[in-house]
Amino acid sequence: MNALPQTRPEDVGLSSTRLSRIDGWMDELVASGRLPGVSVTIARRGRIAYARCTGLADIARARPMAPDTMVRIYSMTKPITTMAALMLYEEGRFQLDDPISRFLPAFKSQRVCVGGNRGKMETVPALRDITFRDLMTHTSGLTYGFMASTLVDAAYRDQGVDFQTSDLSLLEVVQKAASLPLLAQPGAEWNYSIATDVLGCLVQVISGQDFASFLQERILTPLGMRDTHFVVPADKVSRFAANYVPGADGLVLLDDPETSRFLQPGKIASGGGGLVATASDYLRFATCLLNRGRFGDARLLGRKTVELMTSNHLRGDMAAMGQARFSESSYEGVGFGLGVSVTLDPARAQLLGSPGEYAWGGAASTAWWNDPAEEMTVILLTQLTPSSTYPIRRELRVLSYQALVD
């Protein structure tokens, strides 16, 4: 069932002729062998104006990309996890500037790496403990092992701090991360990291409920997100897409949908990147935020909480916080809210868009954004890792916004 009713583009201020340019763009991406298949959904003013799929979800089995194709959304899980934490915030369970060591004592009095070598890092005491806001804004000083650029990244790899593959429990991996030095002082820099996995652990500890169960009960079920899972059910495997990487002679299979780890229950439900979903399901979540916390009869967050979530919480843009670029995007003119990026200045960002637009994407080249000023949501789904391979998110922004005619 569609998340929203469909309509003629002209009924919501979009041009059918201009939107058709997206058709050619999608078809060329597939015909050139750059993407296996691709899905684009554009909604405005509460109605779907454009929804199209082309190419294959699974090349070997010739399964077409379809409206109900399930894909790995990876880091598009992060805004959902952040919503879960903000639900507890609304219940008065914590304040944004509370230290997370209040609930996870292992994070008390950490140290920060300032040099040394892989054999022995030089560290200094952290000036303060990590707060909830630090986690939600990626200014915690935590990192990812796959970044492979610092001594702390290397320590994560050596110690198995990986929420996608670990055989340990969620809490055990979080405590292992807490035993390692930080990359930077809390609040000092923007560094993409395991912060949202730690946030998922906090949801579990504070609520007293398994994290996956909390998401299911408090977000996925109320929003009708029936095809969003940490583990793909057996009766849905035929709708699960393959994931690819670019190769010298075309696309190379990275993860077979019929043998994928996403089919096997693991010990960790990764709040930072563990979900699979469909375009229609993610549109339900995006619409809930665009409606300032409400979808249909379900009220998940209060209006003021969504306004706070989608406001910039950094000192300027991400470039000013040490992150000039990420994936294929420049971060000049782009700030960060609670779990989402926030456009501050489209001219500085060199993007079509609006101040206040908020967004995030996933490692397999998926993306989503809401533009409150234009009352518009755009969702891009494909399965190509890494997301930095092609600038398709930036290209789709141009193709989406140029179709506005009112």
Residue pairs with C-beta under 8 A, 6 or more apart in sequence:
1 224
1 280
2 48
2 280
3 48
3 224
3 280
3 281
3 283
3 284
3 287
4 43
4 46
4 47
4 48
4 283
4 287
5 46
5 47
5 48
6 47
6 48
6 49
6 51
7 47
7 48
7 49
8 16
8 49
9 15
9 16
9 19
9 49
9 50
9 403
10 16
11 47
11 49
12 44
12 45
12 47
12 49
13 44
13 45
13 404
13 405
13 406
14 42
14 44
14 49
14 50
14 403
14 404
14 405
15 403
15 404
15 405
18 402
18 403
18 405
19 42
19 49
19 50
19 403
21 399
21 402
21 403
22 40
22 50
22 52
22 396
22 399
22 400
22 403
23 52
23 54
25 395
25 396
25 399
26 38
26 40
26 52
26 54
26 55
27 54
29 35
29 38
29 55
29 390
29 392
30 36
30 37
30 38
30 54
30 55
30 56
33 250
33 251
34 246
34 384
34 389
34 390
35 55
35 365
35 382
35 384
35 390
35 392
36 55
36 56
36 57
36 58
36 59
36 65
36 241
36 242
36 244
36 251
36 382
36 383
36 384
37 53
37 54
37 55
37 56
37 57
37 64
37 65
37 69
37 241
37 382
37 383
38 53
38 54
38 55
38 65
38 380
38 381
38 382
38 392
39 51
39 52
39 53
39 65
39 67
39 69
39 279
39 379
39 380
39 381
39 382
40 50
40 51
40 52
40 378
40 379
40 380
40 381
40 396
41 48
41 50
41 51
41 279
41 280
41 283
41 377
41 378
41 379
42 48
42 49
42 50
42 51
42 376
42 377
42 378
42 379
42 400
42 403
43 49
43 283
43 287
43 376
43 377
43 378
44 374
44 375
44 376
44 377
45 375
46 287
46 375
48 283
50 403
51 67
51 279
53 64
53 65
53 66
53 67
53 69
54 65
55 64
55 65
56 62
56 63
56 64
56 65
57 63
57 64
57 65
57 66
57 69
57 71
57 239
57 240
57 241
57 242
57 257
57 383
58 241
58 242
58 257
59 242
59 244
59 251
59 253
60 242
60 253
60 256
63 238
63 241
65 241
66 239
67 278
67 279
67 280
68 227
68 239
68 278
68 280
69 239
69 240
69 241
69 278
69 279
69 381
70 227
70 229
70 232
70 236
70 239
70 240
70 241
70 276
70 277
70 278
71 240
71 241
71 276
71 277
71 278
71 364
71 366
71 381
71 382
71 383
72 241
72 243
72 255
72 262
72 275
72 276
72 362
72 363
72 364
72 366
72 383
73 275
73 276
73 277
73 282
73 362
73 364
73 366
73 381
74 273
74 362
74 363
74 364
74 366
75 196
75 272
75 273
75 360
75 361
75 362
75 363
76 275
76 277
76 282
76 360
76 361
76 362
76 366
76 367
76 368
77 196
77 270
77 271
77 272
77 273
77 274
77 275
77 362
78 196
78 271
78 272
78 273
78 339
78 360
79 285
79 289
79 339
79 340
79 360
80 215
80 219
80 271
80 275
80 285
81 196
81 199
81 200
81 203
81 215
81 271
81 272
81 339
82 136
82 196
82 199
82 309
82 338
82 339
82 340
83 219
83 285
83 289
83 300
83 301
83 309
83 339
84 200
84 203
84 211
84 214
84 215
84 218
84 219
84 271
85 132
85 136
85 199
85 202
85 203
86 301
86 305
86 309
86 338
87 218
87 300
87 301
88 94
88 203
88 206
88 207
89 95
89 96
89 132
89 305
90 301
90 302
90 305
93 206
94 102
94 103
94 132
94 206
95 132
96 131
96 132
96 133
96 136
96 338
97 131
97 132
97 133
98 131
98 132
99 107
99 108
99 128
99 129
99 130
99 131
100 107
100 129
100 130
100 131
100 132
100 135
100 198
100 202
101 107
101 108
101 109
101 129
101 130
103 202
103 205
103 206
104 174
104 175
104 178
104 198
104 201
104 202
104 205
106 174
106 175
106 178
106 179
107 129
107 130
107 178
108 129
109 125
109 126
109 129
110 125
110 126
110 129
110 130
110 141
110 178
110 181
110 182
111 123
111 124
111 125
111 126
111 181
111 182
112 123
112 124
112 125
112 126
112 141
112 181
112 182
112 183
112 184
112 185
113 121
113 122
113 123
113 150
113 151
113 152
113 181
113 182
113 183
114 122
114 123
114 124
115 121
115 122
116 122
116 123
116 151
117 151
118 151
118 154
121 151
121 152
121 155
121 181
123 181
126 141
126 182
126 185
126 186
127 185
127 186
128 186
128 187
129 186
130 140
130 141
130 142
130 182
130 186
131 186
131 187
132 199
132 202
133 139
133 313
133 338
134 140
134 141
134 186
134 187
134 195
135 142
135 195
135 196
135 198
135 199
135 202
136 195
136 196
136 199
136 313
136 337
136 338
136 339
137 190
137 313
137 314
137 336
137 337
137 338
138 190
138 191
138 192
138 193
138 195
138 336
139 186
139 187
139 188
139 189
139 190
139 191
139 314
139 321
140 182
140 186
140 191
140 193
140 195
140 198
141 182
141 183
141 184
141 185
141 186
141 188
141 189
141 191
142 177
142 182
142 183
142 191
142 193
142 194
142 195
142 198
143 150
143 152
143 153
143 156
143 183
143 191
143 192
143 193
143 194
144 153
144 156
144 192
144 193
144 194
145 153
145 154
145 156
145 157
145 161
145 162
146 153
146 157
147 153
147 192
148 154
148 157
150 183
152 180
152 181
152 182
152 183
153 183
155 161
155 180
155 181
156 162
156 177
156 180
156 194
159 176
159 179
159 180
160 166
160 168
160 173
160 176
161 173
161 176
161 177
161 180
161 194
162 173
163 170
163 173
163 194
163 197
163 268
163 270
163 271
163 272
163 273
163 274
164 261
164 268
164 270
164 273
164 274
165 261
166 172
166 173
166 267
166 268
167 266
167 267
168 176
168 267
168 268
169 267
169 268
170 197
170 200
170 201
170 204
170 211
170 267
170 268
170 269
171 201
171 204
171 205
173 197
173 268
174 197
174 198
174 201
177 194
177 198
183 189
183 191
183 193
184 191
184 322
189 321
189 322
189 323
190 314
190 318
190 321
190 322
190 323
190 336
191 322
191 323
192 323
192 326
194 272
195 272
196 271
196 272
196 339
197 270
197 271
197 272
197 273
199 271
200 211
200 269
200 270
200 271
200 272
201 211
201 271
203 211
203 214
203 271
204 210
204 211
204 214
207 214
209 217
210 269
211 269
211 271
212 230
212 269
215 269
218 300
219 225
219 285
219 300
220 226
220 228
222 295
222 298
222 300
223 281
223 284
223 285
223 288
223 295
223 298
223 300
224 281
224 284
224 296
225 277
225 281
225 282
225 284
225 285
226 281
227 236
227 239
227 276
227 277
227 278
227 280
227 281
228 275
228 276
228 277
228 278
228 281
228 282
229 236
229 275
229 276
229 277
230 262
230 266
230 269
230 270
230 274
230 275
230 276
231 262
231 263
231 264
231 265
231 266
232 240
232 257
232 260
232 262
232 263
232 276
234 263
237 257
237 258
237 263
240 257
240 260
240 262
240 263
240 276
241 257
241 383
242 253
242 254
242 255
242 256
242 257
242 383
243 253
243 254
243 255
243 260
243 364
243 383
243 384
243 385
244 251
244 252
244 253
244 254
244 383
244 384
244 385
245 251
245 252
245 254
245 384
245 385
245 386
246 252
246 384
246 389
251 384
254 385
255 261
255 262
262 276
268 274
273 362
273 363
279 379
279 381
282 368
282 379
282 381
283 377
283 379
284 295
286 368
286 370
286 377
286 379
287 295
287 377
288 294
288 295
288 298
288 300
288 301
289 306
289 309
289 310
289 358
289 370
290 370
290 372
290 375
290 377
292 301
292 303
292 306
292 307
293 299
293 300
293 301
293 302
293 303
293 305
293 306
294 300
301 309
308 337
308 338
309 337
309 338
309 339
309 340
310 337
310 338
310 340
310 342
310 356
310 358
310 370
310 372
311 337
311 342
312 335
312 336
312 337
312 342
312 344
313 335
313 336
313 337
313 338
314 320
314 321
314 335
314 336
315 321
316 335
317 331
317 332
317 333
317 334
317 335
317 344
317 345
317 348
318 324
318 326
318 331
318 334
318 335
318 336
318 341
319 330
319 331
319 332
319 333
319 334
323 331
324 330
324 331
324 332
325 331
327 361
327 386
327 387
327 388
327 393
328 387
328 388
328 389
328 390
328 391
328 393
328 394
329 393
329 394
330 349
330 350
331 341
331 349
332 348
332 349
332 350
333 343
333 344
333 345
333 346
333 347
333 348
333 349
333 350
333 351
334 341
334 342
334 343
334 344
334 349
335 341
335 342
335 343
335 344
336 342
337 358
339 360
340 358
340 359
340 360
341 358
341 359
341 360
342 356
342 357
342 358
343 349
343 351
343 353
343 354
343 355
343 356
343 357
343 358
343 359
344 355
345 355
346 352
346 353
346 354
346 355
351 394
351 397
352 397
352 398
352 400
352 401
352 402
353 369
353 371
353 397
353 401
354 371
354 372
354 373
354 374
355 373
356 371
356 372
356 373
357 369
357 370
357 371
357 372
357 373
358 369
358 370
359 367
359 368
359 369
359 370
360 367
360 368
361 367
361 368
361 387
361 393
362 387
363 385
363 386
363 387
364 382
364 383
364 384
364 385
364 387
365 380
365 382
365 383
365 384
365 385
365 386
365 387
365 389
365 390
365 392
365 393
366 380
366 381
366 382
366 383
366 387
367 378
367 379
367 380
367 387
367 392
367 393
367 396
368 377
368 378
368 379
368 380
369 377
369 378
369 397
370 376
370 377
371 377
371 378
374 401
374 404
376 400
376 404
378 396
378 397
378 400
380 392
380 393
380 396
382 392
384 390
387 393
